Amino acid sequence: QVQLVESGGGLVQPGGSLRLSCAVSGSFFSLYTMGWYRQAPGKERELVAQIGSSGATNYGDSVKGRFTISRDNAKKSVYLQMNNLKPEDTAIYYCVRGLGSSGSWGQGTQVTVSS
């Protein structure tokens, strides 16, 4: 059974940066699309970023130019570098192996952007 463990969340001031990490157990990590989703209180879950097995990336409109997703297949890990954070980025961030609701999800890590 696959396990995904997120880390790196926390409290940061507007304009600050955080780097989220996700360690993934299981086989064939390099073959999977990996993604980060987020959900804020009272809002629907949304895609933040995805990275395919080829390294191709896709970002939600609200984070383009500020966030960068990357992966290290040797470490079976995926990362999300978040720069110029805004209060509206406050949410629980989830690491996902595969695609959306059909994928495998981690427990999430809280990111709070506040002064």
N, C-alpha and C positions, 0 to 999 in steps of 0.2 A: 504494500500500500504506500503510495507516494505521500511524502510530507513536505510542506513548504513552510519555512520559518522566516518571518520578516523581522528586521531590526533597523534601528536608526531613526525612528520617529522621536518626536519630542516637541518642546515649546521653542519657538523662534520668533524674533521680531520681524515685522514687515520689512522686506528688502533683504532679508537674510537667506541663508542656504542650508539645506540638509541633504544628506545622501542616504537613501534607503537601500538596504541589501536584502536579498532573499536567497536562502540556501535550500536546495531541492534534493530530496533523496530520490532513489529509483534509477532505473536504467534509461538509456537513450535520450538523455537530457538534450543533447545537441539537435535532435530531430524535432523538438517541439517549439511551437510558437510560445513565447513567454510574454506576459503582460502585467501591467499595473492598472488596477481599477481603484476608484475611491467612492465613498459614500458619506455625505454630510448629513447632519440631523435634518429630517424633514424633506430630504431631497432624494431623487432617484440615483441609483448607482450609475457611474459613468466611466467610460474608458479614459484612462490617462495616457497610456503609451503601450505599444506592442513592439516586439522585435521577433522577426521570423528566424527560421533555421539558417537562412542565408545571410542574416544580419540586416535585412531590410527593416526599416522602422516606420511606425505610424503613430501620430500624436493627436490627442484631442485638441480642438481649436483653442481652448482656453489656456493651454500650456505651451503651445508652439513657441519656440524661441526662448523659452525659460527652462524647460525640463529636457533632460537627455537620458534615454534608456540605453543600457549596454548589457552585455552578457560575457561571461567567462565560462566556456564549456568545460575546460579542465577542472574548474572548481565547482561546476554545476551550480552556478550562481547568476543572478540577474540583479542589476542595480538601477536606481533611479536618482540621478543628480537633479536636484531642484534648486534653482537660483531665482533671485528676485521674488521671493515668496510674498503672497498677498493674503489678507485675511480670508478671502473667499477660497483659498486653497485648504482651509481647515477641514479635515475629514479623517475618516479611517481609511488607510491605504492597504489594499490587498494585492498580494502577488498571486498570479494565476498561471498555471501550466495548461496550455491549450487555449480554447476559444470560449470566452464568456461563461455563460451559465453551464455549458457542457464540459468545462474544464475542471481542474482540481484547484481548490482555493486554500490559501493560508488563513491564519487566524486574524491577521490584520495588525497594523501598527498605527497609533494615533499621531497625527500631525496637527499641531495647533499653532496658528500664526496670529500673534497678538502682541500689542505693545503694553 
